Every structure is written in structure tokens, then in C-alpha cells.
Amino acid sequence: MRAAHDGDPVYERFQFLMNAPALFNAVATSVELGIFHFLADRAEATFDQIHQHTALPLHQLRVLLQAVCSTGLLTRRDGRYANSAVAQDLLASDDEDSWAHIIVGWKEVYYPAFGQMTTALRAGTNTALDAYPGDEPTLYQRLSRNPDLEAVFHRAMSAFTLRSVDALVERPEFAEVRHLLDVGGGDGTTSIRLAARHPQLKSTIFDIPSVSRIADGKTTALADRVDLLSGNMFTDNFPLGPDAVLFSHVLEIFSAEQILAMLQKAYDVLPVGGRVFLYGYNVSDDETSGIFSARLGLYFNVLASGQGMAYPAADYERWLSRVGFRDVTTVRGLPFEHGLSMGTR
Ligand SMILES: C[S@@+](CC[C@H](N)C(=O)[O-])C[C@H]1O[C@@H](n2cnc3c(N)ncnc32)[C@H](O)[C@@H]1O
């Protein structure tokens, strides 16, 4: 007999979603135990070899491996386990852009907070931030009190940025930029890639002091063209001099009023002809699609800032025009639901 929803993709997705939190954690645990890494080194391994490597009790390892095999990320043939092509590509290395870093960051920072979703959305503020000591209003500021977790967060942020930054770095507009101000530039991943790709470009990375210290260790090789400025983007002035301002994965953290204030500050320091670049996630204009964007908007509201979302490109364009930027346009449909909105002073 046919079940009522057989063949309905929403039903398939529903069944997957109901089990996804457990499977996500099984994959994260396998990353932490080094299983994908271990299999990458030897192509395949027996249960006993994985047992020796992980030191998990036999029964618990059996349960874990079954869970990961059910996702397809591991395969098992004739009792021997191997990475799937996707696991081999995304999870098996410690390279800076490895999804292993992203998974650990999401596990440590994002997903514990989502248990508070109903409370936080009802309260209209990021109640999950109470788990982090301090009185600063955003997660980014409070993480500076926990350097280990801050390092995990920025490693994950950098890995994701490396996977999504090419569409920005390859834009021809950056061949005309002399001095970029990278507001909320994080550990410098984006500015380093831009400076490496565009030899005429100098960048100033503006971020809070604890994050500037992380960036400091990364920008040494390009120190003549990438410098650091510590401060608070809301309460400190933007420096004069840059002919372009970049907000990459930054404005979506904040409310419409705060975004307008940031765009105004950018407008005020730019020369006539100077450009502003807004790079990040965009939900679809009708606000019905975008799973990366959905996760991000929920994370902002439950934990990171208590506001913000991956606004549709039309919102950014309206705000840019309201501040006075001209030639406002968006490059849409970039990988990972990204868009690049631009304006010229
Ligand atoms: C999501 S990360 C984006 C990092 C980087 N732009 C990228 O695309 O990878 C947001 C950044 O904004 C910074 N930030 C948040 N609030 C800030 C503030 N008030 N002043 C300066 N930087 C801030 C955070 O420290 C963090 O590095």
C-alpha cells in the first residue's frame, strides 16, 4: 500500500530533518575523533583499526559508524570502511578551508544556542547570550573573554569565508580599488585574499581588539599592504583615506537602523567616486528560500545580536540609495546564497 506522502519531497525532507540534529552530531564527533582523517591516510580500514585509532568502546563505535554510514559520508564494503568522495573532499583535512573547522564551530557555538529558540524569539532578544559571561550586547564582543572559543569561532568563520570568497575576490571592481576599509574584517581572511589577487590594493582591517590580535598573526606576509585598526564600528570613527569600504558578512548581524548608520559612516568617509561593497547571504526576494540564510538569521536572533537576518538584496539596495549612494546594484546568485550589493558615492 502507498503511504500518503510517498514521493513528496517535503515529506522526504521532513524525515531527514527530524533526524538531522543527531546525524550532525555524529559527523561532528567523527571529526573530533579523527575518523575521516584516519581513513584519508589509508583509503580504507577495518572496524578494529578504527577502534584502535579512536579508543571508543566497541559497542559505541558500532553505533557511531552505523550513524555516519547512514548519511553516506562513510561507506562499508566487506567489513571495510572508507570515506565517501564528499567526506574525503570536505572533512578529511585540517586545511584552513576544511569543513571540519566549520562543523566544530557550528557544534560549539551555534547549535547549543538553538535550544533557546522559542524563548529568544518570544522575548525579542538574544537570550542564549546569557550563557556567555559579560554585559556586551553581542556574541562577538563576549567571545573576547573566552580566547579558546573565540579561536574556534574564527577558524570556522575563516573556513567558510575561504569557501565563499572567490566570487568577491574575482570581481573586476577590486582592480580599481586603491585602499579598502574592511569593516568587521575578522581574522583577515577576506582582505588577505583580496590583496593577494589585486597587487595594487591595500586594505585596513577594522575589528574589535581581540579579533585584531587573531588577524595580526595572519597578515604578517602582506604587512606592507594589509594593516589593522582596532575599535568598535558603532562608536569609533571610520578612518579617512580609503576609496572603498567593504562589509563582508557583517551588516546582516544588525538592525535596519544600525545598517543605515554604518552605511552613512561609510558614505561620509568615502571620496566622490568611492565604492561600498556589501557581501554576504541574501534570502530570496520573496523570503521563502535559503537554508544557509535561514540558519544564520536564527543564530543572530537567538544568540549573536538579537536582531538582523540575511536580508533580501532589495533591502540593501533601498538602504544604499537612501544614504545617497548612486549606481546601486547587486550581483545575485553567487555560491552559498551570496550576493554582492554595491554603490558609488
Ligand atoms: C561574521 S564575522 C565576518 C568576518 C569577515 N568579514 C568575513 O567575512 O569572514 C563578523 C565580524 O564583525 C566583527 N564585529 C562585530 N561587532 C563589531 C563592532 N561593534 N565593531 C567592530 N567589529 C565588529 C566581529 O568581531 C567579526 O569579526
The ligand as an ORCA input file, in Angstrom:
! r2SCAN-3c Opt
* xyz 0 1
  C      30.634     37.196     10.836
  S      32.176     37.915     11.121
  C      32.725     38.361      9.497
  C      34.219     38.345      9.356
  C      34.759     38.675      7.943
  N      34.316     39.951      7.465
  C      34.403     37.598      6.966
  O      33.644     37.815      6.035
  O      34.910     36.464      7.150
  C      31.663     39.474     11.786
  C      32.820     40.309     12.279
  O      32.328     41.583     12.739
  C      33.067     41.928     13.890
  N      32.296     42.873     14.715
  C      31.116     42.645     15.318
  N      30.732     43.739     16.008
  C      31.709     44.663     15.839
  C      31.874     46.005     16.291
  N      30.962     46.583     17.065
  N      32.975     46.665     15.890
  C      33.914     46.081     15.093
  N      33.803     44.810     14.633
  C      32.706     44.120     14.994
  C      33.268     40.602     14.601
  O      34.300     40.654     15.560
  C      33.554     39.667     13.449
  O      34.919     39.558     13.168
*
